[in-house]
Amino acid sequence: MTNDVTNHVTHPIHYTIVARDLAAHLFEVTLTIARPDPAGQLLSLPAWIPGSYMIREFARNIVQIRATSGGKKVVLRKCDKHSWQAAACSGALVVSYDVYAWDLSVRAAHLDQTHGFFNGTSVFLQVAGQDAVPHVVDIVKPDDVACKHWRVATALPELDAARLGFGTYVAANYDELIDHPVELGTFALATFVAHGVPHDIVITGNVPNLDMARLQTDLTRICEAQIALFEPESKRAPMARYLFMTLAVGDGYGGLEHRASTALICKRADLPVLGQPELSDGYRTFLGLCSHEYFHTWNVKRIKPAAFAPYALASESYTSLLWLFEGFTSYYDDLMLVRSGVIDDAAYFTLLGKTIDSVLRGSGRSKQSVAESSFDAWIKYYRQDENAPNAIVSYYTKGSLVALTLDLTIRAGTAGKKSLDDVMRLLWQRYGRDFFETGRGVTEAEVEALIDEATGLKLKRLLDRAVRGTSDLPLADVLAPFGVMFAAKKAPGVVALGARTARDGNDCKLASVYEKGVAHRAGMSAGDVLVAIDGLRVNATNLADLLRRYRAGDKVEVHAFRRDELMTFSVKLALDDAPASSLSLLDKPAAAVKLRRAWLSSGK
């Protein structure tokens, strides 16, 4: 890349970042502001990261901070939990600070002898009043011998750096700077091209016999299907290059979207293995995660709710539209797997059944709408406690079923001439394609008007029920015209406690107690540690085996510790009331089969 991006202004904001102490998990950042505010420069660090709707207080990880100008100390006054005011100075202001990086997730920063990772929201102070100027970053290679073979992976454009090398990178403004996470380490790398755009896959972590060629092939198909969905004529992707960066660990799962990349964490066992051609459940889950985050390239990174245009990162930004931005994305992530041919129809309906069951399992769906769930994400969905299944509904999972309901209603109501794809394309054309020029987000009223415009149908009544209501969606009715018979059943013949359990060392602990279930009626609570059932010890692995000896209606005595007090409960057992949805396909009539094939293939 040339230096043209910095020619718009004489003095860009300049950062230098280096992994200073791997064992102490410290990044050292130096910020140089050539022309600070003459009245005293205000600096701040974001309180949250886009895509993860929870206040995380990243400034708490700044261990120490200092400022100088012309070699002389400049006083920094702490204004609040995440901002500082520098005293007035006549020359360039240089701010140096250490960031503690020990969050092994996709949201913050992590550093040790194995690798380094950071999001800009965790390490780059924002310079008030100068957000719109270019921001230049020098990523310096550490001196530590453990970093001898480290490389750099980021979608941030290179200004003066070899590809995948340490050096200088540039962003057009602060918003772009913090939307490009960085991975440092000795990672596996592969590249594929999807509709003319190079895509890198970076895998950090020891993954024996990784079948990278298979991953390239599968991701190529998924990415090309998504590009073609939004741009069926031009097949033009909205970025010049894309990066899938993945940290493989023993046990973990998560992803966070960015405008030209995604940061992922997965189980090592979920990645494909050379010589094992079958599609494991873990690998299918990983591909679904990749598909989900890639779809966000359009839906939330460019098509945005008005509340996020622009992001206000000092405090919560409320929107009732996460059912669209996360829910619709959750619908399309698995749909793109089947449309691209990575999974077959049967596998797709298995995934759909699991989604339906997860929504029907919790009574919270009858108390909270997906619009309310979206608005309250900051205090409820992202801060779930043991009562969450009884109090909230997921705008991810139920939101995906709202998308399914809309899609099938539109297809059936227009004899296959229109679909939810047309809605997404119109959203893209009107709000997403030129977002970084217009900065215009979409409101809830505009979304609903656009759905009617794109489809020619009047869908307000359905949206009122699906989005703002708490009743169950009419899944059987909308699936029937596609030759899909749906029945909501309960798991047959299995005795259960009506609770979700978790392993606590070698103990079995109640993680959640489902409302009106067996444990609830007996007076048991989340957090209770099971000790014995009818005098037989309960441990971390044998609860199901013990309960298998009983029938519905049997009474048992359960001992459990609540905190440090031993309690006794008389429990009348019942069959597990967990949902086990049934989805079966019919070959007739032909019109239904035709609609189904269009839905699961190209969408037309």
C-alpha positions in Angstrom: 0.0 0.0 0.0 1.2 3.5 -0.7 1.5 6.4 1.7 -1.4 8.2 0.0 -3.8 7.6 2.9 -1.6 9.8 5.1 -1.4 12.6 2.6 -4.8 13.9 3.6 -3.4 15.4 6.8 0.1 16.3 7.8 0.0 14.8 11.2 -1.7 11.4 11.6 -2.2 9.8 15.0 0.7 7.4 15.6 0.9 4.3 17.8 3.7 1.9 18.5 2.9 -1.4 20.2 5.3 -4.1 21.3 4.9 -7.3 23.4 7.2 -6.0 26.2 6.9 -8.8 28.8 5.5 -12.1 27.7 5.6 -13.7 31.2 3.9 -10.6 32.7 1.4 -10.4 29.8 2.2 -6.8 29.1 1.9 -4.9 25.8 3.6 -1.5 25.8 1.9 1.2 23.7 3.3 4.6 22.8 0.9 7.2 21.4 2.2 10.3 19.7 -0.1 13.2 19.0 1.7 15.8 16.8 -0.9 18.5 17.5 -2.7 17.9 20.8 -5.6 20.1 21.9 -4.0 23.4 23.0 -6.4 23.4 26.0 -5.2 20.0 27.1 -5.8 16.7 25.2 -8.6 14.3 26.3 -7.9 10.6 25.9 -10.1 7.6 26.4 -10.4 3.9 26.0 -13.6 2.2 24.8 -15.8 0.6 27.5 -17.1 -2.1 25.1 -16.3 -3.7 21.8 -18.8 -3.8 18.9 -20.4 -7.1 18.5 -20.3 -8.0 22.2 -22.9 -6.0 24.0 -21.6 -5.8 27.5 -19.6 -3.1 29.3 -16.1 -4.6 29.8 -14.2 -1.6 31.1 -11.0 -2.2 29.1 -9.3 0.7 30.8 -9.0 -1.4 34.0 -6.2 -3.3 32.2 -4.0 -0.2 31.8 -1.3 -0.9 34.5 0.5 2.4 34.3 0.3 5.5 32.1 2.6 8.5 31.6 2.9 11.5 29.3 5.7 13.8 28.1 6.2 16.7 25.7 9.6 17.8 24.5 11.1 15.4 27.0 9.3 17.0 29.9 6.6 15.3 32.0 3.0 16.2 31.3 0.4 15.8 34.0 -2.4 13.3 33.3 -5.6 13.8 35.3 -8.0 10.8 35.5 -11.4 12.1 34.6 -13.5 8.9 35.0 -13.1 5.2 34.7 -11.7 5.2 31.1 -10.5 8.7 30.3 -7.6 11.0 31.0 -7.0 14.8 30.6 -3.5 15.8 29.7 -2.3 19.2 30.8 -1.8 21.8 28.0 1.6 21.5 26.2 3.2 23.4 23.4 4.6 20.5 21.3 3.8 16.9 20.4 2.3 14.9 23.2 3.7 11.4 23.8 1.7 9.0 26.0 3.2 5.7 27.0 1.2 3.0 28.8 1.3 -0.7 29.7 -1.7 -3.0 29.0 -2.2 -6.2 30.9 -3.3 -8.8 28.4 -4.6 -12.1 29.9 -8.1 -12.5 28.5 -8.1 -15.7 26.4 -11.1 -14.7 24.3 -12.0 -13.0 21.0 -13.0 -9.7 22.8 -9.9 -8.3 24.4 -6.1 -9.0 24.5 -3.9 -11.9 25.4 -0.2 -12.4 25.5 2.2 -15.1 26.6 5.1 -17.2 25.2 2.7 -19.0 22.8 1.2 -16.0 21.0 -0.1 -12.5 21.2 -3.5 -11.1 20.3 -5.3 -7.8 20.7 -8.3 -5.9 19.6 -7.8 -2.1 19.2 -10.5 -1.4 21.7 -8.2 -2.9 24.4 -5.0 -1.2 23.5 -5.4 2.0 21.5 -6.4 5.2 23.3 -8.9 7.4 21.4 -7.7 11.0 20.8 -10.7 13.3 21.3 -11.4 15.5 18.3 -9.0 13.6 16.0 -11.0 10.4 15.4 -11.3 11.1 11.6 -7.7 11.5 10.8 -5.5 8.6 9.7 -4.1 6.4 12.4 -0.7 4.8 11.9 0.5 1.8 13.9 4.0 0.4 14.2 3.8 -3.2 15.4 7.3 -3.9 16.7 8.9 -7.4 16.9 9.7 -8.3 20.5 13.2 -9.1 21.5 12.3 -12.2 23.4 13.8 -15.4 21.9 10.3 -17.0 22.1 9.2 -14.6 19.4 12.0 -15.4 17.0 9.7 -16.9 14.4 6.6 -14.8 15.1 4.6 -13.3 12.3 1.7 -10.8 12.1 -1.8 -11.6 10.9 -4.3 -8.7 10.5 -6.5 -7.3 7.8 -5.3 -3.8 8.7 -3.7 -2.4 5.5 0.1 -2.4 5.4 1.8 1.0 5.1 5.4 -0.2 5.3 5.5 -3.8 6.2 6.0 -7.1 4.5 2.9 -9.2 4.3 2.4 -11.0 7.6 5.4 -9.1 8.9 6.2 -6.6 11.7 6.1 -3.0 10.5 3.8 -0.1 9.9 0.0 -0.4 9.3 -2.5 2.3 8.7 -6.2 3.0 9.2 -8.2 5.8 7.7 -9.7 6.7 11.1 -10.1 5.5 14.7 -13.2 3.4 13.8 -11.3 1.5 11.2 -8.3 1.1 13.5 -10.2 -0.7 16.2 -12.1 -2.9 13.7 -9.0 -4.9 12.8 -7.8 -7.4 15.5 -4.1 -8.5 15.3 -2.6 -12.0 15.9 1.1 -12.4 16.6 2.7 -15.9 16.7 3.8 -18.9 14.8 0.6 -19.9 13.1 -0.5 -22.2 10.3 -1.5 -20.2 7.2 -3.5 -20.9 4.0 -5.1 -18.7 1.4 -8.1 -19.2 -0.9 -9.8 -16.9 -3.4 -13.6 -16.4 -3.2 -15.0 -14.5 -6.2 -11.7 -12.8 -6.8 -11.0 -11.8 -3.2 -8.1 -13.4 -1.3 -9.0 -14.9 2.0 -6.4 -16.0 4.6 -6.9 -18.7 7.2 -4.7 -18.4 10.3 -4.7 -21.2 12.9 -2.8 -20.6 16.1 -2.2 -23.5 18.4 -0.9 -27.0 18.1 -3.3 -28.9 15.8 -1.8 -32.3 14.7 -2.7 -33.4 11.2 -4.8 -30.4 10.4 -6.5 -30.8 7.0 -6.1 -27.2 5.9 -6.9 -28.1 2.3 -10.4 -29.3 3.3 -10.9 -26.1 5.3 -9.9 -24.0 2.3 -12.4 -25.9 0.1 -15.3 -25.7 2.5 -14.8 -22.0 3.4 -14.4 -21.1 -0.3 -17.9 -22.5 -1.0 -19.5 -20.8 2.0 -17.9 -17.4 1.3 -18.8 -17.5 -2.4 -22.4 -18.4 -1.6 -22.7 -15.4 0.8 -21.0 -13.0 -1.7 -23.4 -14.1 -4.4 -26.4 -13.7 -2.1 -25.8 -10.0 -1.6 -24.3 -9.3 -5.1 -25.9 -11.9 -7.4 -24.9 -10.0 -10.6 -21.4 -8.6 -9.9 -20.3 -11.2 -7.2 -18.4 -8.3 -5.7 -17.3 -8.7 -2.1 -17.3 -5.5 0.1 -13.6 -5.9 1.1 -10.3 -6.3 -0.8 -9.0 -9.0 1.5 -10.5 -11.1 4.4 -8.9 -12.9 7.3 -10.2 -15.9 9.4 -8.0 -15.9 12.5 -8.6 -18.9 14.8 -7.1 -19.8 18.2 -7.4 -23.6 18.7 -7.5 -24.7 22.4 -8.5 -27.7 24.3 -12.0 -26.4 25.1 -13.5 -23.2 23.8 -15.9 -21.6 21.4 -16.6 -18.1 20.2 -16.3 -15.6 17.5 -16.4 -11.8 16.9 -17.0 -10.1 13.6 -15.0 -7.3 12.0 -15.3 -5.4 8.7 -12.6 -7.5 6.9 -11.8 -10.3 9.4 -13.1 -12.4 12.2 -11.5 -13.6 15.4 -12.5 -17.1 16.4 -11.7 -19.6 19.2 -12.5 -23.3 18.9 -11.8 -26.7 20.3 -8.8 -28.3 18.7 -10.9 -31.4 18.1 -13.3 -29.4 16.0 -10.9 -28.8 13.2 -10.7 -31.2 10.2 -8.2 -34.1 10.4 -6.2 -35.4 7.5 -7.5 -38.8 6.3 -10.9 -38.4 8.1 -13.4 -37.4 5.4 -16.5 -37.7 7.5 -18.1 -34.4 8.6 -17.9 -34.5 12.4 -20.4 -32.6 14.6 -17.5 -30.5 15.9 -16.3 -29.5 12.4 -19.8 -28.7 11.3 -20.2 -26.5 14.3 -16.9 -24.7 13.5 -18.0 -24.1 9.9 -21.3 -22.7 11.2 -19.3 -20.3 13.4 -17.2 -19.2 10.4 -20.4 -18.8 8.3 -22.0 -16.7 11.1 -19.2 -14.3 11.5 -18.6 -14.0 7.7 -22.3 -13.1 7.2 -21.8 -10.2 9.6 -19.4 -8.6 7.0 -22.7 -7.4 5.5 -25.2 -7.7 8.3 -24.1 -5.4 11.2 -20.6 -4.3 10.0 -22.1 -2.4 7.1 -25.9 -2.7 7.4 -26.2 -1.3 10.9 -28.9 -0.3 13.4 -29.1 3.5 13.6 -28.0 3.2 17.3 -24.6 2.0 16.0 -24.1 4.7 13.4 -21.7 5.8 14.7 -20.7 3.6 17.7 -20.7 5.3 21.1 -18.1 3.3 22.9 -18.1 5.1 26.3 -21.5 3.6 27.4 -24.3 1.3 26.3 -25.9 1.8 22.9 -29.5 0.5 22.9 -31.3 -1.0 20.0 -34.3 -3.3 19.6 -32.9 -4.8 16.4 -30.5 -7.4 17.5 -33.1 -10.0 16.5 -32.4 -8.9 12.9 -28.6 -8.4 13.1 -27.8 -11.5 15.2 -31.0 -13.5 14.7 -31.1 -13.3 10.9 -27.3 -14.0 10.8 -28.0 -17.1 12.9 -30.6 -18.2 10.4 -28.3 -17.7 7.4 -25.2 -19.3 8.9 -26.6 -22.8 8.8 -28.6 -22.1 5.6 -25.4 -21.1 3.8 -23.9 -24.5 4.8 -26.6 -26.4 3.0 -26.8 -24.0 0.0 -23.1 -24.2 -0.5 -23.2 -28.0 -0.4 -21.1 -28.3 2.7 -23.9 -30.2 4.4 -26.9 -32.0 3.0 -30.6 -31.3 3.6 -30.9 -33.9 6.4 -28.0 -32.4 8.3 -29.6 -28.9 7.9 -33.0 -30.1 9.4 -31.1 -31.8 12.3 -29.5 -28.4 13.1 -32.9 -26.6 12.6 -34.5 -29.1 15.1 -31.8 -28.4 17.7 -32.4 -24.6 17.3 -36.2 -25.1 17.8 -35.6 -27.3 20.8 -33.3 -24.7 22.4 -36.0 -22.0 22.1 -38.8 -24.2 23.4 -36.8 -25.5 26.4 -36.9 -22.2 28.4 -40.0 -20.6 29.8 -38.4 -17.2 29.3 -39.7 -17.2 25.8 -43.2 -16.5 27.2 -42.0 -13.5 29.2 -39.7 -11.6 26.9 -39.9 -10.8 23.2 -36.9 -10.8 20.9 -37.2 -7.0 20.6 -37.0 -6.7 24.4 -34.2 -9.2 24.5 -32.3 -7.1 22.0 -32.8 -3.9 24.0 -31.8 -5.6 27.3 -28.8 -7.5 25.9 -26.5 -5.3 28.0 -28.0 -6.3 31.4 -29.6 -9.7 30.6 -28.4 -11.7 27.6 -24.7 -10.9 28.2 -25.0 -11.2 32.0 -26.9 -14.4 32.3 -27.4 -16.0 35.7 -28.8 -19.3 36.8 -32.4 -18.1 36.2 -31.8 -17.1 32.6 -33.8 -20.0 31.0 -36.8 -19.0 33.1 -36.5 -15.2 32.4 -35.1 -14.4 29.0 -35.2 -15.5 25.3 -32.2 -15.5 23.0 -32.4 -13.0 20.1 -29.9 -15.3 18.4 -31.9 -18.6 18.4 -35.5 -17.2 18.5 -34.3 -14.5 16.1 -33.2 -17.1 13.7 -36.7 -18.7 13.9 -38.2 -15.3 13.2 -36.1 -15.2 10.1 -37.2 -18.7 9.1 -40.8 -17.8 9.7 -40.5 -14.6 7.6 -38.6 -16.4 4.8 -41.0 -19.2 4.4 -44.1 -16.9 4.7 -42.7 -14.7 2.0 -41.8 -17.6 -0.3 -45.2 -19.3 0.1 -47.1 -16.0 -0.2 -45.4 -15.0 -3.5 -45.2 -18.6 -5.0 -41.5 -18.5 -4.7 -41.0 -15.2 -6.5 -39.7 -13.4 -3.4 -37.8 -14.4 -0.2 -35.9 -13.1 2.7 -32.9 -12.9 0.4 -34.7 -10.0 -1.4 -35.0 -8.3 1.9 -31.4 -8.7 2.7 -30.3 -7.5 -0.7 -32.5 -4.4 -0.5 -31.1 -3.6 3.0 -27.6 -4.0 1.5 -28.3 -1.8 -1.4 -30.0 1.0 0.6 -28.1 1.0 3.8 -25.0 -1.2 3.6 -23.2 -0.9 0.3 -22.1 2.7 0.9 -22.2 2.8 4.7 -18.6 4.0 5.2 -19.5 7.0 3.0 -23.0 7.8 4.3 -22.7 6.6 7.9 -26.5 5.9 7.8 -28.0 3.2 10.0 -31.5 1.7 9.8 -34.3 2.1 12.2 -36.9 -0.5 13.3 -39.6 1.4 11.4 -37.5 1.5 8.3 -36.7 -2.2 8.5 -40.4 -3.1 8.6 -41.3 -0.8 5.8 -38.5 -2.2 3.7 -39.6 -5.8 4.3 -43.0 -5.0 2.8 -41.4 -3.1 0.0 -39.0 -5.9 -0.9 -41.7 -8.6 -0.9 -44.9 -6.9 -1.9 -46.6 -8.3 1.2 -48.1 -6.8 4.3 -46.3 -8.5 7.2 -46.9 -6.1 10.1 -49.2 -8.5 11.9 -46.7 -11.3 11.7 -43.9 -9.0 12.8 -46.0 -7.9 15.8 -46.4 -11.5 16.8 -42.9 -12.7 16.0 -40.8 -9.7 17.1 -42.8 -7.9 19.8 -44.9 -10.8 21.1 -44.1 -13.8 23.3 -46.2 -16.5 21.8 -44.6 -19.4 20.0 -44.0 -19.0 16.3 -46.4 -20.9 13.8 -43.6 -23.2 12.7 -45.8 -26.1 11.6 -47.9 -23.8 9.5 -45.0 -22.1 7.7 -43.1 -25.4 7.1 -46.0 -27.3 5.7 -46.1 -25.7 2.2 -42.5 -26.8 1.8 -43.2 -30.5 2.5 -41.8 -30.3 5.9 -43.9 -31.8 8.7 -43.1 -30.4 12.1 -44.2 -31.7 15.5 -43.1 -30.4 18.9 -42.7 -33.5 21.1 -41.1 -34.3 24.4 -38.2 -36.6 24.9 -39.7 -40.1 25.4 -39.3 -42.3 28.4 -36.5 -40.6 30.2 -36.7 -39.6 33.9 -35.0 -36.4 34.8 -34.8 -33.7 37.5 -35.9 -30.8 35.3 -32.6 -29.0 35.8 -29.5 -28.3 33.9 -26.4 -29.8 35.7 -22.8 -28.8 35.5 -19.6 -30.5 36.6 -17.9 -29.0 39.7 -14.8 -31.0 40.2 -16.1 -34.5 40.8 -19.4 -33.2 42.0 -22.7 -32.7 40.1 -24.2 -29.2 40.6 -27.5 -27.8 39.5 -26.6 -25.0 37.1 -30.2 -24.0 36.4 -33.6 -25.2 37.7 -36.3 -25.1 35.1 -39.5 -23.4 36.2 -42.3 -25.9 37.3 -40.0 -28.8 36.8 -39.3 -31.7 39.2 -36.5 -30.0 41.0 -38.4 -26.7 41.3 -41.4 -28.4 42.8 -39.2 -30.2 45.3 -37.7 -27.0 46.5 -34.2 -27.4 45.0 -32.2 -24.5 43.7 -29.5 -23.6 41.2 -26.1 -24.1 43.0 -27.2 -27.1 45.0 -24.5 -29.8 44.9 -26.1 -33.3 44.7 -24.7 -35.8 47.2 -27.0 -38.8 47.0 -30.2 -40.3 45.6 -31.8 -42.9 47.9 -28.5 -43.3 49.7 -26.4 -43.8 46.5 -23.7 -41.3 45.9 -24.0 -38.8 43.0 -20.9 -37.8 41.2 -20.0 -35.7 38.2 -20.9 -38.5 35.7 -23.4 -40.9 37.1 -26.6 -39.0 37.6 -28.3 -40.3 34.4 -27.4 -43.9 35.3 -28.9 -43.5 38.7 -32.1 -42.0 37.4 -32.4 -44.7 34.8 -33.4 -47.1 37.6 -36.6 -45.2 38.3 -39.9 -44.6 36.6 -42.1 -41.5 36.4 -44.1 -41.1 39.6 -41.4 -42.7 41.8 -40.5 -40.8 45.0 -36.8 -40.6 45.9 -34.9 -38.9 48.7 -32.2 -36.5 47.4 -29.4 -35.1 49.6 -27.6 -32.0 48.5 -25.4 -29.3 49.9 -26.6 -25.7 49.6 -23.5 -23.8 50.4 -22.2 -25.7 53.5 -25.5 -27.0 54.7 -26.8 -30.5 54.0 -30.4 -30.5 52.8 -32.9 -33.3 52.2 -35.5 -33.2 49.5 -38.4 -35.5 48.7 -38.6 -35.6 44.9 -41.4 -37.1 42.8 -39.8 -38.0 39.5 -41.3 -37.3 36.1 -40.4 -37.8 32.5 -38.1 -35.3 31.0 -40.1 -32.4 29.5 -37.3 -31.3 27.2 -38.5 -30.7 23.7 -37.5 -33.1 20.9 -38.8 -31.6 17.7 -39.6 -33.8 14.8 -39.0 -32.6 11.2 -39.9 -35.0 8.4 -39.7 -34.4 4.7 -42.4 -35.4 2.2 -41.9 -36.0 -1.5 -45.3 -34.8 -2.5 -46.9 -32.6 -3.6 -44.4 -31.5 -6.3 -45.1 -27.8 -5.7 -43.9 -28.2 -2.1 -40.8 -30.0 -3.2 -40.0 -27.3 -5.7 -40.4 -24.6 -3.0 -38.2 -26.5 -0.7 -35.4 -27.0 -3.3 -35.4 -23.3 -4.1 -35.2 -22.4 -0.4 -32.3 -24.8 0.3 -30.4 -24.1 -2.9 -29.9 -20.7 -4.6 -32.9 -19.2 -2.8 -34.9 -18.7 -6.0 
